[in-house]
Amino acid sequence: MNANIELENKYLLLTPGPLSTSASVRRVMQRDWCTWDKEYNGLVQDIRHRLVALATQHTEKYSAVLMQGSGSFSVEAVLGSAIPHNGKILIINNGAYGARMVQMARCLKIDVVELAYAETQIPNLADIEKVLEDDSITHVSCVYCETTTGLLNPIQEIGKIVKAKNKVWIVDAMSSFGGVPMDIADLEIDFLISSANKCIQGVPGFGFIIAKNEQLQSCKGLARSVSLDLYDQWNTMQQHDGKWRFTSPTHVVRAFYQALLELEQEGGVAARYQRYTNNQQRLAAGMQALGFELVLDSNQPQSPIITTFLYPNEADFSFQALYENLKQAGFVIYPGKVTDLNCFRIGNIGEVYLDDIERLLNAVEQYRQA
Ligand SMILES: *Cc1c(COP(=O)(O)O)cnc(C)c1O
């Protein structure tokens, strides 16, 4: 018996995952579940079907696989399971998450071609076309919302080139799926990767892959890892009605199911996208009015997920002091990740509304005036 358990959140997480969840998502984790019991496996199946339905109108061609671990584990499961030993992948990299895919591919001894850009730069379509003249390339991957900056990469245009060349198309939609409308059939995506604690607004503990059935089938026997064998995980879930291979994060899965229901109640992805967009626009305008410049300029595709701000050009500015001050006021913001810029980030996904953004802006203003 412990009377000192903290149940209330002390601050709002303005970080793009883990993020602030609703009280009801947290509350449903109070119950324990048996991993192999029908009741729990039925929940898993329902989640898998809902994920496919969120991803596309052409549901019959696709399947969802849930994978233990953070989002990166699911990215690694795809890279390690989809590319045959004589395959070769082009990875488009304009941020920390693109770079992480390159690191994974190299660690897994996959033949990789990296097309690298500055973090604030949009990948160039002509460059991609040129690299794909190399016929030995079998797979292409790219991040949709690069959380490093908040840039939204042009996956529709890139995908057209990738599919015209008949390559397998992998998209890290970690911080966009569920918060930005997309149809993976229209986008011709073969493997889409996301996780529980991003725009679906669940708690951290697993990732998921939504992929074409035929692509999942062709992963058979290719995995470079037992735990991260995408085919085996999928096949087990298919054959045994929602059973995971190893211990699954049961409470997290139950919370995710609640989060999916709440996404539906909000009005689906379109409504959530609108809320995030309103948050982002108010945040960007308000921060600019307080003297913080945006890292992305207005003709770059800014996602509604996260915004990057430059440190103000003042000798005595301290991010750490701003961070601590805002934390006291009830907001946690995010350090920057752009290599050669002094910047910080503020996320606006999760259980975050315009009122919260207004309160944050007031807190920043008070700090600036103090
Ligand atoms: C969050 C995120 C990931 C996964 O990060 P984890 O810390 O492993 O959950 C991967 N790619 C992008 C674009 C992300 O935003």
The ligand as an SDF file (V2000), in Angstrom:
LIG
                    3D

 15 15  0  0  0  0  0  0  0  0999 V2000
    9.5110    9.4640  -32.7150 C   0  0  0  0  0  0  0  0  0  0  0  0
   10.0700    9.1530  -34.0230 C   0  0  0  0  0  0  0  0  0  0  0  0
   10.7070    7.9140  -34.2860 C   0  0  0  0  0  0  0  0  0  0  0  0
   10.8870    6.8360  -33.2500 C   0  0  0  0  0  0  0  0  0  0  0  0
   11.5100    7.2560  -32.1160 O   0  0  0  0  0  0  0  0  0  0  0  0
   11.4820    6.3370  -30.8230 P   0  0  0  0  0  0  0  0  0  0  0  0
   12.2060    7.1830  -29.8150 O   0  0  0  0  0  0  0  0  0  0  0  0
   12.1740    5.0780  -31.1240 O   0  0  0  0  0  0  0  0  0  0  0  0
   10.0380    6.1110  -30.4870 O   0  0  0  0  0  0  0  0  0  0  0  0
   11.1220    7.6500  -35.5670 C   0  0  0  0  0  0  0  0  0  0  0  0
   10.9470    8.5330  -36.5530 N   0  0  0  0  0  0  0  0  0  0  0  0
   10.3440    9.7230  -36.3520 C   0  0  0  0  0  0  0  0  0  0  0  0
   10.1510   10.6480  -37.5140 C   0  0  0  0  0  0  0  0  0  0  0  0
    9.8960   10.0780  -35.0790 C   0  0  0  0  0  0  0  0  0  0  0  0
    9.2950   11.2550  -34.8890 O   0  0  0  0  0  0  0  0  0  0  0  0
  1  2  1  0
  2  3  1  0
  2 14  2  0
  3  4  1  0
  3 10  2  0
  4  5  1  0
  5  6  1  0
  6  7  2  0
  6  8  1  0
  6  9  1  0
 10 11  1  0
 11 12  2  0
 12 13  1  0
 12 14  1  0
 14 15  1  0
M  END
$$$$
